[in-house]
Amino acid sequence: MKQKLLYALAVPLALLLCACASTEIVQKEKPNSGIEGQVFIQNKGAVGNVYVYAYDSPYNDMRVPTKLISKPTAPDGTYTLNLTPGTYFIVARKRTSGSPKGYLVKGDYEGKYPANPVVVKPGKYEKVNVSISRLDGNFLLAPYIPSNGDKGVRGKVYDESGKPARGAYVMVYDDPDMVGLPKYLSKATDGSGSYFVYVPKPGNYYVAARLKYGGIPKKGEPYGTYDKNNEHMITLNGNEVVSGIDVKLGPFPFNLTEPMPPAHDSAPSMSEQGTPAPASNPAH
């Protein structure tokens, strides 16, 4: 196991939750530019209490925290979002909770502006009307991206007894220390434990899996990494699908909410169950 993996797990996932909790509808500076328009439900009637979000990238399916959030739409669906000049990707959401932040769940509404991206020019407000539709499934803060392509990673996730693990998420990192959010995330595995992650660019990637996504892994939680090499690494060359990238889950052995004991140089890098060993050099 890479030396920094344990702390890398704790830090980015904790930051993810903190980012969610701290997302505020704040526009400290009010530039004389941005977007304005109306939000509709399924291209029909206008709808109030919807939040419009702006992102600088379409990646992560625009399901990561942003501070570029409008005030809730008026009863007639109108809104204004002040933005500095630039290029933005726009999405609108209405949660059953009434909050502008948090996980999307079944029954929430979401809609992306079909003409994304929007170019905001100095001194101008671009007209952006968005239609939202009801979501029929449960969703995560981080997305499964992209949803198609000719490159990717395929394999299976197994539980501790060696049986296929249903409902596991496979996380693909581009950082060898697995620091930061996963670059790509699979959909939950099916009854056969199978998964597929589309990866748009060739390169080296690092693979892990767990039964839930978000938050710091808890002691005893099923967790594992790809263990055919000590770096948990796979390589994508050109337009190809790398198959047989299997992960076996085992109980996560540490309590990350407690201080870590001093590490020793002799500490193993990975247990037979595919769980991380104590880091000898904490990540900062």
C-alpha positions in Angstrom: 0.0 0.0 0.0 1.3 3.5 -0.7 2.5 5.2 2.4 0.0 8.0 2.3 -3.1 6.0 1.5 -4.7 5.9 4.9 -4.5 9.6 5.4 -5.4 10.1 1.8 -8.7 8.3 2.4 -9.5 10.4 5.5 -8.6 13.8 4.1 -10.3 14.0 0.8 -13.5 12.3 1.9 -13.7 14.5 5.0 -13.1 17.5 2.8 -15.9 16.4 0.5 -18.4 16.3 3.4 -17.1 19.6 4.7 -17.5 21.2 1.2 -21.1 20.0 1.2 -21.8 21.3 4.6 -20.2 24.7 4.0 -21.8 25.4 0.6 -23.5 28.7 0.9 -25.6 30.9 -1.3 -23.1 33.7 -1.1 -22.1 36.1 -3.9 -19.6 38.4 -2.1 -18.9 40.3 -5.2 -21.7 41.3 -7.5 -20.4 41.8 -11.0 -22.5 43.6 -13.5 -22.8 40.3 -15.5 -24.3 36.8 -15.2 -27.3 34.9 -16.3 -31.1 35.3 -15.8 -34.2 33.5 -16.9 -36.9 31.1 -15.8 -37.1 27.5 -14.6 -39.9 25.2 -15.7 -41.0 21.7 -14.7 -40.7 19.4 -17.7 -41.1 22.3 -20.2 -44.5 23.2 -18.8 -45.4 25.5 -15.9 -42.9 27.8 -14.2 -41.8 26.7 -10.7 -40.5 28.6 -7.7 -38.0 27.6 -5.0 -35.5 26.2 -7.5 -31.8 26.8 -7.3 -29.7 27.5 -10.3 -26.0 26.4 -10.2 -23.0 27.5 -12.3 -19.9 25.3 -12.9 -16.7 25.9 -14.8 -16.7 22.3 -16.0 -19.2 19.7 -17.0 -17.2 16.9 -15.3 -18.5 15.2 -12.2 -21.9 15.6 -13.8 -22.0 18.9 -12.1 -22.8 17.1 -8.8 -20.0 18.6 -6.7 -20.1 21.6 -4.3 -20.2 25.1 -5.8 -20.7 28.5 -4.3 -22.1 29.8 -7.6 -25.8 29.3 -6.6 -28.7 31.6 -7.3 -31.3 32.6 -4.7 -34.4 30.4 -5.0 -36.5 31.2 -8.0 -39.6 33.4 -7.6 -43.1 31.9 -7.9 -43.0 32.7 -11.6 -39.7 30.8 -12.0 -37.5 33.8 -12.5 -34.0 34.1 -11.2 -30.8 36.1 -11.6 -27.3 34.7 -10.9 -24.4 37.2 -10.8 -21.3 35.8 -12.5 -17.9 37.2 -13.5 -17.3 37.0 -17.3 -16.4 33.5 -18.4 -17.7 30.2 -19.6 -20.2 28.3 -17.4 -22.2 25.1 -17.3 -25.7 25.6 -15.9 -27.9 23.2 -14.0 -31.1 23.7 -11.9 -32.2 21.6 -8.9 -35.2 21.5 -6.6 -34.8 19.1 -3.6 -37.7 17.8 -1.7 -35.8 18.9 1.4 -36.0 22.5 0.2 -32.2 22.9 0.7 -29.8 24.1 -2.0 -27.2 21.5 -0.9 -27.0 17.8 -0.1 -27.4 14.5 -1.8 -29.9 14.2 -4.6 -32.6 11.6 -3.9 -35.5 10.0 -5.6 -38.2 12.6 -6.0 -35.9 15.6 -6.4 -35.9 17.6 -9.6 -32.9 18.4 -11.8 -32.3 19.9 -15.3 -29.3 20.9 -17.3 -29.3 23.8 -19.7 -29.4 22.2 -23.1 -27.2 24.8 -24.7 -24.3 24.5 -22.2 -21.8 26.1 -22.0 -22.9 29.6 -21.5 -20.5 32.5 -22.2 -21.0 35.4 -19.9 -19.7 38.7 -21.3 -18.8 41.8 -19.3 -21.8 44.0 -18.5 -24.3 41.5 -19.9 -26.8 39.0 -18.5 -27.4 36.0 -20.7 -30.9 34.6 -21.0 -30.9 31.0 -19.7 -34.2 29.1 -19.3 -34.0 25.6 -17.8 -36.5 22.8 -17.5 -36.3 20.4 -14.6 -37.6 16.8 -14.4 -38.2 14.4 -11.5 -35.4 12.0 -10.6 -36.4 8.4 -10.4 -33.4 7.0 -8.6 -31.0 7.7 -5.8 -27.9 9.7 -6.6 -24.5 10.5 -5.1 -22.8 13.8 -4.7 -20.0 12.6 -7.1 -21.1 11.3 -10.4 -20.5 8.4 -12.7 -18.7 10.1 -15.6 -18.6 9.9 -18.5 -21.5 7.5 -19.4 -20.0 6.2 -22.6 -16.8 5.9 -24.6 -14.2 3.5 -25.9 -11.8 3.4 -22.9 -12.4 2.1 -19.5 -12.0 -0.4 -16.7 -14.0 -3.5 -16.1 -14.0 -6.1 -13.4 -15.8 -7.5 -10.3 -16.0 -6.7 -6.6 -16.1 -9.6 -4.2 -16.9 -9.7 -0.5 -14.7 -11.1 2.2 -16.0 -14.6 1.6 -15.3 -14.4 -2.1 -18.9 -14.0 -3.2 -19.9 -11.2 -5.6 -20.6 -7.9 -3.8 -23.8 -6.2 -4.7 -24.0 -2.4 -4.3 -20.2 -1.7 -4.2 -18.7 1.5 -5.7 -15.4 1.4 -7.6 -13.3 4.5 -7.3 -10.7 5.3 -9.9 -8.0 7.8 -9.0 -5.4 9.5 -11.1 -3.2 10.2 -8.1 -0.9 7.4 -7.0 -1.4 8.3 -3.4 -5.2 8.4 -3.9 -5.3 12.0 -2.6 -8.3 14.1 -3.4 -11.7 13.0 -4.8 -11.8 10.0 -7.1 -11.4 11.0 -10.7 -14.1 8.5 -11.7 -16.7 6.5 -9.9 -18.7 3.5 -11.0 -22.4 2.8 -10.6 -23.2 0.4 -7.8 -22.3 -3.2 -8.7 -25.1 -5.5 -9.7 -25.8 -9.0 -8.3 -22.8 -10.4 -10.1 -20.5 -7.9 -8.6 -19.7 -6.5 -12.0 -18.8 -2.9 -12.7 -17.6 -0.7 -15.6 -16.0 2.7 -15.4 -15.6 4.8 -18.6 -12.2 6.6 -18.5 -11.8 9.2 -21.3 -8.0 9.5 -21.2 -5.1 7.0 -21.4 -2.8 6.9 -18.4 -2.1 5.3 -15.1 -5.0 4.9 -12.6 -5.4 3.5 -9.1 -8.4 1.5 -8.1 -10.3 1.0 -4.8 -13.8 -0.1 -3.8 -16.2 0.2 -0.9 -19.9 -0.4 -0.2 -20.7 3.2 0.1 -19.3 6.5 -1.1 -18.7 9.6 0.9 -17.4 10.1 4.4 -14.4 8.6 6.2 -14.3 4.8 6.1 -15.4 3.4 9.5 -13.6 0.5 11.3 -15.0 -2.8 10.0 -16.5 -1.3 6.9 -16.0 -3.4 3.7 -13.2 -1.8 1.8 -10.5 -3.0 -0.7 -8.0 -2.1 -3.4 -6.8 -3.6 -6.6 -3.9 -5.8 -5.5 -2.3 -7.3 -8.5 0.6 -4.9 -7.8 1.7 -3.0 -4.8 0.7 0.4 -6.3 -2.9 -0.8 -7.0 -2.3 0.6 -10.5 -3.7 -0.1 -13.9 -2.6 1.4 -17.2 -4.8 2.5 -20.1 -3.1 2.7 -23.5 -5.1 4.2 -26.3 -8.6 3.1 -27.0 -8.9 0.0 -24.9 -10.9 -1.5 -22.1 -8.8 -3.1 -19.3 -10.6 -6.1 -18.0 -10.2 -8.3 -15.0 -9.6 -5.5 -12.5 -11.1 -7.2 -9.6 -11.3 -6.0 -6.0 -11.9 -8.0 -2.8 -13.4 -6.3 0.1 -12.3 -6.8 3.7 -13.0 -5.1 7.0 -11.4 -1.7 7.3 -9.1 -2.2 10.3 -8.6 1.3 11.6 -10.6 4.0 13.5 -9.7 7.1 11.6 -11.4 9.3 14.2 -8.7 8.4 16.7 -5.1 9.4 16.7 -2.9 7.0 14.6 -0.2 5.1 16.5 3.4 5.7 15.5 4.2 3.9 12.3 7.1 1.5 11.8 9.2 0.9 8.7 8.5 -2.7 8.9 4.7 -2.2 8.6 3.3 -4.2 5.6 2.0 -2.3 2.7 -1.2 -4.3 2.2 -3.0 -7.0 4.1 -4.2 -10.2 2.4 -7.7 -8.9 2.6 -6.8 -5.8 0.5 -7.1 -3.3 3.3 -4.6 -0.5 3.9 -1.9 -0.7 6.5 -0.8 2.2 8.7 1.0 4.9 6.9 4.6 5.6 7.8 4.5 9.1 6.5 1.2 10.9 7.0 0.0 13.0 4.1 -0.3 16.7 4.7 
